[in-house]
Amino acid sequence: MIRHKKIKIGKKYIDAFLIKLLKKNLILLRASKGYVMCGYLDLAVAEKFGDVAVRITGVSTIDEALKADVSACTTYAKKLGVSEGQPIRDVLKIIS
């Protein structure tokens, strides 16, 4: 099962996806400059591809993801002003 919804962040919209896997959900918040993803995100691969990528952990719903804080991010995200511990809603304003 895949769920998708548009979420307004400031004056822009992001795409939020929940993909139900076997035991856990994969959560992805996609903005125009980058994305936020749950613990399934391999930051080394995202770094290799030059992605503005942010990882969050301990979430299983889109609502939980929007309340989470950054657990880690790529250097490309850091160049835009993203840092560990930052609230995701703030990050989404940066990468939207």
N, C-alpha and C positions, 0 to 999 in steps of 0.2 A: 504494500500500500504506500502511495506517495501523496502527501498533502502539500499544497502550495498556497501561499497567500502573500499579498502585497501589503507592506507595512510602511506607513508614512514616518519619515525621520526628517524633522525640520520641514523643508519645502520639497524634499525628494522622496522617492519610494525605493525600497529594497525588496528583493524577492526572498522569501523565507520558505525553506523546504524541510519537511520531516519525511524521512524514508524509514519505514518499519523494516528492520532486519529480523534475524531469527530471535535474538535475545535482547537486543538493544535497538535504539533508534539512532539514525544518523541525522544530525541537524546541520543545516547549511544556511547561512544568511549571506546573500550575494548583493554587493553594492557595485557602483560603477567603477571604482578604483581597486577593489579587492574583496575579500570574503572573510567571514568568521565561520569556523567549523568546530564541531565537537572533537573529542579525543581521538576520533578516527583519523584526523589530519596528521599526515607525516610531514612535519616541518622541513625536514632535510630535502624532501622532494620539492616542496613548494619553494624553498630557497633556491634550489637548482634551476627551477623554471623562472625565477625572478618575480614570483608572485607577492603581492601585498596580502599576506595571509596571517590570520590570528586564530589561535586555538583557545577554546574554553573547555572546561571539564565539569563533570558532575551534573550534566543536564540531559533531560530526555524529552523535553517539549520545547516548542518555539518560545513560549512565554518564559520558561526558565532560562533559555538562552539570552533573552533580552534583559534579564536581571543579573546575568553573570558578569564576572570580571575576567580580564585577560589572564590566561595562565602562561602563555608564551606567544611569540610572534616572530616573523622573519625580519631580517635587517631592512628589507624594503618597507615594511610596515613601520619600523622604528624611524626611518628617514622621514616619514610623514607625521611623526609625533605620537605614535602608539607606544605604550609602555605596559609592562606587566603590572597587574593589579588595577588597571584602568577599567571603569565601567563600560560595558559593551555599547550602551546607548551613546556614550561620548565617542567611542571608536567609530560607530556607524556614521556619525556626523562628519568625521574626518575622511572616511573612505567613500562617502556617497558623492 
